[in-house]
Amino acid sequence: MDLDWLKDFLALAEQKTFSRAAEARSVTQPAFSRRIRALEDWVGTPLFARGPQGAVLTPAGLAFQPAAQDMMRSLERARRDAREVGARDTATLSIAATHALSFTFFPNWIRGLMHHQTLGTLNLISDSMEACEAIMLAGEVHFLLCHHHPDARTRFEAERFPSLSLGDDLLVPLCAPTLDGGPTWSLPGTPEAPLPYLRYSQASGLGRIIAAFPDREPAHSATALTSHLAAALMTMARNGHGIAWLPQTLAAEDQARGRLVRAGPDRFDIPIDIRLFRSLDCRNDAADRLWDDLTEARA
């Protein structure tokens, strides 16, 4: 028996006429009629009564209909199950990461993991914290890599989105140096000479963290630029446009080369965490294996 015969049978039972059923099945009416006759020959009895009003199921057809529906559902289920099993070895891991970490921390971290296990195909989505949260909450990615501080809000419930710390970072106030190597501006500033402040936008996770520490921000400042991109703020700071709180994972090279210098003592620093959140709404074998390995390594 041809699988198309079952599909044709169910289409004719629904559409009631050969012309509409043939159109629904994208086949010519003569070919469609031949396949229905072939099915009836295989079953050994007429399944439809042909008449001026179209095709009506015979008692044999009515008895055959639920079995045909069950067979189609079982075949579709079997196909889905087979595809899932076949995809396990090549499963895609989808990871969202904030911009700053996607090209600083992520490459070395993922390279280290690849030395110890096969991860399959990787899909990295780099965006603002706000955008990464949205796709994580929608169940579109397995993991989210971001900066984190317990005092700064996130939209993740611990029961739905468990997390692991992967490392430490530090937000440091930096600015361009003067000719003698000192800071162009110094915190906390004065009312007479407000500091040009390179500020994170509300979409930025780093901006949320800094907002949780109002005592660290300059008491006297004027916003010179707002962006959710730490790299954009770093470039503006390097070019002498103001002070920015930058993660050391991003700014370490500029500091080492003297292109950026501290704009205040370390009491203005903010220790932060590099954290991996896991979505329990988006899972496959590759994600489960990675999470199990990371959890075991930190046990």
N, C-alpha and C positions, 0 to 999 in steps of 0.2 A: 504494500500500500504506500502511496506517495503522500508525504505530509501536506502537500498543497491540496490534496483531495479533502482533508479535514477542514482546512481553512476555507475552501470553497463551500463546503457543506454548511458551515456556520454562517458564512456570509449570505448564502441563499436563504437560510432559515430566518435571518434577520431582515434582509431586504425584501423578500417575498416575490421578487421578479428576477428573471435571468439577466435582463439588461442592466438593472441597477447593481446587482451582485457582481456581474462581470466588470462593470466600471469600477466598483469599489476594490476589486482584486487586480485592477490594471491589466486585464486580459480581454481578448476579443470574445464576443458572445458564443460563436461556434466552438472555440477552444474550451470555454468555460462549460458549455453543455456536454462536451465530450468527457471532461473530467468528472462531472457529476454522474454521468452514465457509468464511467469506469468504477467509481466508488460503489454505486449500486450493484454492479456486477460482482465486485469483491465481497460486499456484504451478502449478496444473494437474494435481495428483495428490493422493491422500489421504496425509496425514502421520501419522495415528493410526489404529490398528485398534481399534474399539470392541468391548467384550465384557463379560461378567458381572464380570470382575475389574478393569474400568476401561478406561483408554486406554493402549495400548502403541504406541510409535513403530514405524512401518513402515520398511522399508529406505530409502524416500525421506525419511522423517522423520529417520532416523539420519544421513543425508547432509546434511540441511538444518540440523541442530542446531548443529554447530560454526560454520557460516556465520552463523547467527542470533546466537550468542554473540559472535562477532567483531564483528558489526555493532553490537551493543549497547555493547560495550566501546569501539569506535571513536567512537560517538556521545557517550558519556559523556566520553571524553577530549577530544573536540572542544568539548564544552560547557564543560569546565573551562578549556581553553586560551582560549576566547573570553571567558569571564568574567574571567580574569586580564588579558587585553589591555584589555578594557573598563574594568577597575578601575584601570588605571595612572594615568589623569588625575585620579582622585578617591581615590587610595590614602590610607589612614589611616596617620598616623605616631603610634606609641605611644611615649610618653616617660615613664619613671618619674623622679621627683625627690624628694629628701628634703624634709621639711616646710619647713625654713628657706629653702631655695633656691626652692621652688615659688611662694612669694609675695613674694620679694625680687628675686632675680636673674632668674628665668625670664621674667616678663612683659616686661621691657625687652629681654632677649636675643631672644626669639621675635618681638617687634614689629620689631626691627631686621632680622631675617632675612626677614620678610614684605615688607619694602620692596624686596627684591632678587630674590625668587623666590616661586613658588607652592608652598606646602607641602601643599595638600590638607587633609583633615580631621585635626585634632589630637586625640589622646587623652592627657591628662595624668593620671598616677596619682601622687598625693602620699602618702608613707608614711615610716616609719622606714627607716634604711639597711638594717637586717636584712631587712625585708619587701621592699624594692626589690631587694636582691640575689637574694632567692628567686625573684621573678618574672622577673628578668633571666636567671638560670641556667636557668629552665624554658623560656626562649625565647618568653616572652609579650609582650615589649616590644622595640622596636628600639634604644632608647637609655636610659642612666641618667645623670642629672645629680646630682652630689654633691660634697661637700667631700672633699679628698684630701690625704694627706701620705705620701711614700714610706716613712716609718718605721712607718706604721700598716698593719696587715694588711688585705687585701681577699681575696675569694674568686674573683677574676678572673685567669685566665691570659692573659698578653699576646697569645698566638697566637689565642685565641678571642675575646678582648674588647679590641681596640685602643682607645686613648683619646687625647683631645686636651685640652690646657689651654685653658680659655676665659677665665680671669681669675684674679686674686689676691684673697685675703681674709686676715683676721687674727683669731685668737682672743685676746680681751682680757679680763682679770679685772675685773669691774665690780660695783658695789654701789650702794645708795642713798646720797645725800649727807647730811651733817649740816646743821644750820641755817646754818653758815658756809661751806658748799660743799665741805668736805673729805669724804673717804671715811668711812663709818660704821665700816668695818673695814679693817685694813691687813695685807697679806701681809708676812712669812710666818706671823704669829701666834705665840703663846707657849703653853707647856704650861699655864700658869695661866689663860689666856683663849683657849681654842680657837675658831677661826673657824667660824661657821655656813656650811656648804658646800652649795651647790645643785649637785647632781651629775647627770651624764648616766647613763642606764641602759645596759646592755650592748647593747641594740638600736640605740643611737645611733652613727652614724659619727663624730660629733664626740667622743663618749665614748671611742671607740677611739683617736682621735688624741691626746687628752689623756693617756690611759693610756700612750702611747708616750713621754711626757715626764714621768716621775714627779718630776723636780726642779722642775717648774713648779707642781705642785699644792701647796696649803698643807701645811706640815710638821705643823701642829697644827690639827686641824679636827674638827668633828662634823657628820655629814650631816644637813642640815635637810630636804632633799627630793631625790627621785630621779625623773627623767623623761627620755624620749627626745625630748621636744619642747623645742627651744631657746626657742620663744616662751613656753612655760610657765615656764621658768627665768628668762627675762627679766622677766616680770610679777612673779614672786616677788622677784627682786632689786630691781626698781623699788619694790615695796611694803615693802622693808626687812627681808626675811627671810634675807638672806645674800649670799654672793659667788658669782657664776657666770662661767664663761668663755664669752663670747658672740661670735659672728662680727660684725665691724663692719658687714657688709652688712645685718645685722638690727638692730643696736643704735645705728647712727650717729645717727639722729634723736633718740633718747633722750639720747645723749651731748651732742648739740648744744643741746638744751633744758635740760640740767642735771638731768635726771631720773635719770641714771646717771653715775657718775664712776669713774675708775680706782681699783682697790683695791690697786695695786702698781705698781712701775716697769716699764719696757718689757722688762726681762729675763724677766718672766713671760709675755710674749706668745708666741704660737705662729703663725708664718706658715703659711698653708695655701693650697691650690690649689682653684679651681673647675674640675671636670673632667667631661668628657662621655665615657662609655664606650659603645662600640658592640657589639652582639651580632651575630656572624656566623651565628648559628643562626636569627635572625629577620630576614628581609630582604624588601624590595620595592623597586620603582623609586624611590619617593619617598625611602626611607631611603638608597638608594645615591646619589641626586642630592645630598641634604643633606650626606652624609659627604664626597663628592667636592668640593663647594663649600667646606666648612670646611677640608678638608686643603689645597686649593689656596690658600685665603686665608692660611694659616699657613706656606706653603712659602717 
